[in-house]
Amino acid sequence: MYEVNIYEQVAKNIKKYRKLAGMTQAELAEAIGVSHEFLRRIESKKGKKTFSFQTVWNISQALNVSLDQLVEIDIDEFKTMS
């Protein structure tokens, strides 16, 4: 079994799908009604990550991706870290 920090994984996926959608952090933040700073903190590799399921849902809708895609875990990535 692999230990996964779900907040970090979701943050990584948000950034990935935001870039694929061609959106800036500011554009996504505006689309979901949060500050650019809040979204920047969500995507940041540093610091404590706290965001609600509602926020993840809103992001999935704005990026036109499923919740599954935002919580997807790349097991191969964890295997190489072991």
N, C-alpha and C positions, 0 to 999 in steps of 0.2 A: 504494500500500500504506500502511496506517495502523499506526503504532507503538502497541502495546497493552501495558500492564503487567498481565499476567494475574492477579497477586496482587490488585491493586486492583480489577480487574473481578470476580473471584470474591468478594472481600470485599463489594463493592457488592451483588452478587446474593444473598449470604447474608443481608445485612441486609434486603433487599427481601422475600425469601421468608419470613424469620422474622417480619417484621411482618404479612405476608399471612396467616401461620398463627396470628397472635395470640399469639405467644410473646415473652417477655422474653429478654434475653441470659442471665439467670440460669437460666431454665427450659431453654433450649436447651443451655447449658453442662452442666447436670445430666443432661440426656437423653443427651449424648454422652460424659460422663465426663471433662470438662475443667473447669478453674476458670473462674469468671465473668470474672476478669481476663484470662485467655488469650483467651476469646471476644471480650471487649471490644477487645483489641489486634488481633485478626483484622479486626474491623469498622471499626477506627479509620482515619481518613484520614491520620493522622500516624504516623510511625515505620516501622520495617522490618517487612515482612510475611514471616513464615516459618511455613508450616504444611504438613503432609504430605497426600499424596493420600488416605491413610486417614482423616484428619480431614475432608476434603471429602466422602468417601464417607459417613462417619458422620453428617455434617450433612445430606446429601441424604436419608438414610434417616429421620432424625428429623423433617425438614420435609416428607417425602413428596413430594419433587421429584426429577427426574432429574439426573444429572450434567451433561447437556447444558444444563439450565436454569441451573446454577450457573456454567458457563463461557461462557454466552451473551454475545456482544458486540453492543452496540447501535451498528452502523456509522453510523447517522444522527447519533449523538452525536459521533462523531469527525469527521464531515464538517463539522459546524457549528463545530468547534474549529480547523479548518484555515484 
